[in-house]
């Protein structure tokens, strides 16, 4: 038990430390953008393919071999149709190796004007584009109006629920699943920097048979990989390590990057669960998500739980447990040095796959960014990563005091 006096001292110290961190964060938060003329030299692909691109709904790049010479899409939706048609061919050069996942990269941002972006976002997106051009892939940067175009055309039943969400963070979470379901391909946050080309994300070692050491069940799928997800958190299932580090699941998936073929049932599982949750909120609030009561409930929900990594993890767990009888914690890499595992046609990468280079605290088996199994590194520079005193206090309180388990982990914003 923590004594009252010790608890008060800890609280005072934690508040003082958080205020200091906040002052430092505010003093260093601004990145002065270079002159626009310099951007063309520093980021030639980003300048040509995004900043100066003239197209409605976002920016896109289609390899010359993917479209007819006289075909010029008028908007991002027409360009997406061209990419879907071209990737339907059995040409292995248009899919990730050992998979039926098309080599189509999707990203989202509010504007294509890169002079408003941070240096980190420009640097990582230029890297994506370098792999795209060199690897004969298609590329889409979806702006807000383009995102709505796709939803209205491909999944109109989601227009209302999508529009009702309390923040753009949640809308982007849902959109990345919808675009993967409708078009297929690779999704990557702008602050997620690829370390190797997506067409090489799967190697033969990743699809070897593996056995659950507790149940003795052997997983030996011979199907082409249809979806790729990476582990974000890999904690011992017993004890409080998981929640003190801010995770809801001992094995939790990330969604700052993933890949999937079109219409993968795991994506449908996510979207079905999302619709069920919003329908429950609507039925409890006068049958409409636009009501004041429903909006208050949506505002109160944690985005990580409603649409983010926790929602992705729930969908994957439900789908794979029901389909293949998977024991979810068998996916851990803590006992086998971090091996990839295929269940049915879903490839689960160890933590190093999409989260390499973690520090000593909270390492969870993460290896350096130079490790051959590292595909991508997340720099956590997204638009939602803003200093929030309440969130930072909750983090300190969980980590060092073992309290505040249910405090929100991300800032609430509109």
C-alpha positions, 0 to 999 in steps of 0.5 A, a space after each residue: 500500500 502507498 501511504 497518503 504522504 508518499 502518494 501526495 509527494 508522488 503526485 506533486 512530483 509528477 505534476 511538476 515533471 509533466 509541466 516541465 515536459 510540456 514547456 519543453 515540448 511547446 518550445 520545440 514543437 515548431 519546425 520552420 519550413 524551408 523556402 518552397 524553392 528548396 523543397 523541390 531540390 530536397 524532395 523531388 518525388 514529393 514535389 513532382 508527385 504530390 505538391 504540384 500534382 493537379 488532381 481532384 481528391 488527392 494525388 496519385 501515381 500509376 506506373 506507365 505499364 498499369 494504364 493505357 497511354 491515353 487514359 488520364 483519370 480526372 479524379 482519385 476515384 477514377 485512378 483507383 479504378 485503374 489500379 484495381 483493374 491493373 492489379 487484378 492481373 496475375 502478374 507477380 510483379 504487381 503483388 507483394 512476393 508470396 501474396 495476392 496483395 497488390 502493390 498499391 500504397 495508400 496514405 492520407 493527409 489533409 493537404 498535398 501542400 508539403 510546405 505545410 508538412 513537418 520535415 519528418 513527414 516530408 522525409 518519410 513520404 519521399 522514401 515511400 515514393 522512392 520505393 513506389 517509383 523504383 518498384 513499379 507500384 501505384 501510389 495514392 495520397 487521399 485528401 479529405 474529399 477523396 476519402 469521402 468519394 471512395 466511401 460514397 462509391 464503394 461503401 455508402 453504408 458507412 457515410 453516416 457513421 464515418 461522418 458522425 465520428 468525433 475526430 479526424 483521427 477516428 475517421 482516418 482509422 476507419 478509412 484505412 480499413 475501407 480503402 484496403 477492403 475496396 482497393 487492396 494494397 499497403 497502408 502507411 501513416 505519413 510518419 511511418 518510414 519504410 526501411 525496405 521496399 514493400 514488395 520485399 516485405 515477405 520472405 520465405 522464412 516468414 511463411 514457414 510452418 510453426 507450432 503453438 508450444 502450449 497446445 501443440 497445434 501446427 500451423 502450416 498454411 499453403 495459401 498466398 498471404 492475404 493480409 499482413 499485420 505487425 505486433 505493436 505490443 508484446 507483453 507477458 500475459 500475466 501481471 500488470 506490464 501490459 496496462 502499465 505500458 498503456 496497452 489493452 492486450 498483451 499481444 496487440 497489433 498496430 495499424 500505422 501500417 498494414 497490408 491486405 488483399 481486397 475484401 479480406 474477411 478480417 477487414 469486414 470483421 473490423 467494419 462489422 464490429 465498428 457498425 455494431 458499436 455505433 448502432 448500439 450508441 444510436 439505439 441508446 441515444 434516440 436512434 440517431 448518431 447526430 443527436 446530442 446524446 450520441 455525440 457526447 458518447 462518441 466524444 467520450 470514447 477512446 479512439 484507440 478502443 473505438 477505431 484504433 489498434 485495440 479495434 484492429 486487434 479485437 477484429 483479428 483475434 475474433 476472426 482467427 480464433 473462430 476460423 483457425 482456433 488460434 490461441 491469441 497469445 501464441 503469436 508472442 515473439 518473446 519465447 522464440 526470438 521474434 518469428 513471423 507466424 501465418 494463420 490461414 492467410 494472415 501473416 503476423 510480423 513480430 514486433 521488429 517488423 513494424 516497430 523496431 528500434 524501441 529503447 530499453 524500457 518497453 522493448 518487448 523484443 524489438 530489435 534495431 532498425 538495421 535488423 533484416 526483419 525490420 520493414 518500417 519504423 514509426 516516428 510518431 509525428 502524426 497530427 494527433 500527437 500533441 502535448 496534452 497534460 491530462 494524457 501525460 499525467 496518466 502515462 506517468 501515473 500508470 508507468 511509475 505509480 501503477 495507478 490511473 489504468 483507465 485514463 485516456 491515452 490520447 488527446 480528445 479533439 474535434 
